[in-house]
Amino acid sequence: MNIVWAQNPLLTVVELDEHDRRWFRERLRSLFLEECISSAHLDLDSKWREHLASRGLVTSLEGSVAAAICSLRYEYSVCGGECGGTTLETVLDDDLDLYVSELKGEHDGDCVCVPCTCSKCYAERVLGIDTLPGLGKHEAHKIRSAFSREGATIDDVVRRLAEFEPVYKHSPTWPEEEWRKSVPRWKEEARRASVWLETYRKERLSGA
């Protein structure tokens, strides 16, 4: 595995060789099967079936066993409720390609205050690494915004965040007096982002 640290830490690239790719694929298989086994354990639990029955969702033991087997093979059809043609091997191949691509891209999800799961963060967790250790999502959002300016360098961003001063833009739905209540928090987030980025620069970019 090779990590190429970027000036914008959200763009740090994680490169996998063939050995890493094989290990990563098997790790994805293991995680999927663990989830399936947990799901099967629940489906086969008599108390859970009684709970479903009490809600009008009658599931026989035979049906629960069939569902568990299909899940473990990853051959079920969500719509039809019957085993379909998608295999776990196909899913693993697709997921591997997806995550390898994400590891070369930008963090984009809850980690930067975007309401969705970040595939890059997930892939890093599977690999047992973290290219953004200790960076909060609000601070990461500030870093992302600061780097959005064309030609921005890490020096520019560190300075800009340290000197961050929000500017009010008139809004009929957000009076300035209400807006100003959030200013101290925003400035503190920017300060923490600047401190984190300064440490990152020294540790990962050799003072670049």
Backbone hydrogen bonds, N-H to C=O, Kabsch-Sander energy under -0.5 kcal/mol:
donor,donor_aa,acceptor,acceptor_aa,energy
2,N,15,E,-2.4
4,V,2,N,-0.6
4,V,13,V,-3.2
5,W,3,I,-0.8
11,L,8,N,-2.6
12,T,9,P,-1.3
13,V,4,V,-2.1
14,V,103,L,-2.1
15,E,2,N,-3.6
15,E,13,V,-0.6
21,R,17,D,-2.6
22,R,18,E,-2.3
23,W,19,H,-2.4
24,F,20,D,-3.0
25,R,21,R,-2.4
26,E,22,R,-2.1
27,R,23,W,-2.1
28,L,24,F,-2.2
29,R,25,R,-2.0
30,S,26,E,-2.4
31,L,27,R,-2.4
32,F,28,L,-2.3
33,L,29,R,-2.6
34,E,30,S,-2.2
35,E,31,L,-1.9
36,C,32,F,-2.4
37,I,33,L,-2.8
38,S,34,E,-2.1
39,S,35,E,-2.3
40,A,36,C,-3.0
41,H,37,I,-2.6
42,L,38,S,-1.8
43,D,39,S,-2.6
44,L,40,A,-2.1
45,D,42,L,-1.2
49,R,45,D,-2.0
50,E,46,S,-2.2
51,H,47,K,-2.2
52,L,48,W,-2.4
53,A,49,R,-2.4
54,S,50,E,-2.2
55,R,51,H,-0.7
55,R,52,L,-0.9
56,G,53,A,-1.9
57,L,52,L,-3.1
58,V,56,G,-0.9
64,S,60,S,-2.3
65,V,61,L,-2.5
66,A,62,E,-2.4
67,A,63,G,-2.3
68,A,64,S,-2.3
69,I,65,V,-2.4
70,C,66,A,-2.4
71,S,67,A,-2.3
72,L,68,A,-2.2
73,R,69,I,-1.5
74,Y,70,C,-1.0
74,Y,71,S,-0.7
75,E,70,C,-2.1
77,S,82,E,-1.7
78,V,76,Y,-0.6
81,G,77,S,-2.4
84,G,75,E,-4.2
88,L,73,R,-0.9
91,V,87,T,-1.9
92,L,88,L,-2.9
93,D,89,E,-2.1
94,D,90,T,-2.2
95,D,91,V,-3.0
96,L,92,L,-2.6
97,D,93,D,-2.0
98,L,94,D,-2.2
99,Y,95,D,-2.9
100,V,96,L,-2.5
101,S,97,D,-1.8
102,E,98,L,-2.4
103,L,99,Y,-2.3
104,K,101,S,-1.2
105,G,102,E,-1.6
107,H,10,L,-1.6
110,D,116,C,-2.1
112,V,109,G,-2.1
113,C,110,D,-1.7
114,V,109,G,-2.7
116,C,114,V,-2.9
119,S,117,T,-0.7
122,Y,118,C,-2.1
123,A,119,S,-2.5
124,E,120,K,-2.2
125,R,121,C,-2.3
126,V,122,Y,-2.3
127,L,123,A,-1.8
128,G,124,E,-1.0
128,G,125,R,-0.6
129,I,124,E,-2.6
135,L,132,L,-1.8
136,G,134,G,-0.6
140,A,136,G,-2.5
141,H,137,K,-2.0
142,K,138,H,-1.8
143,I,139,E,-2.2
144,R,140,A,-2.7
145,S,141,H,-2.4
146,A,142,K,-2.4
147,F,143,I,-2.1
148,S,144,R,-0.5
148,S,145,S,-0.9
149,R,146,A,-0.8
152,A,149,R,-2.0
157,V,153,T,-2.4
158,V,154,I,-2.6
159,R,155,D,-2.1
160,R,156,D,-2.8
161,L,157,V,-2.7
162,A,158,V,-1.9
163,E,159,R,-1.6
164,F,161,L,-1.1
170,H,168,Y,-0.5
174,W,171,S,-0.8
178,E,175,P,-0.6
179,W,175,P,-2.4
180,R,176,E,-2.6
181,K,178,E,-0.9
182,S,179,W,-1.6
183,V,180,R,-0.6
186,W,182,S,-2.3
187,K,183,V,-2.6
188,E,184,P,-2.0
189,E,185,R,-2.5
190,A,186,W,-2.3
191,R,187,K,-2.2
192,R,188,E,-2.5
193,A,189,E,-2.3
194,S,190,A,-2.3
195,V,191,R,-2.3
196,W,192,R,-2.6
197,L,193,A,-2.5
198,E,194,S,-2.2
199,T,195,V,-2.1
200,Y,196,W,-2.5
201,R,197,L,-2.4
202,K,198,E,-1.9
203,E,199,T,-2.6
204,R,200,Y,-3.0
205,L,200,Y,-0.7
205,L,201,R,-1.3
207,G,201,R,-1.7
208,A,201,R,-0.6
208,A,205,L,-1.0
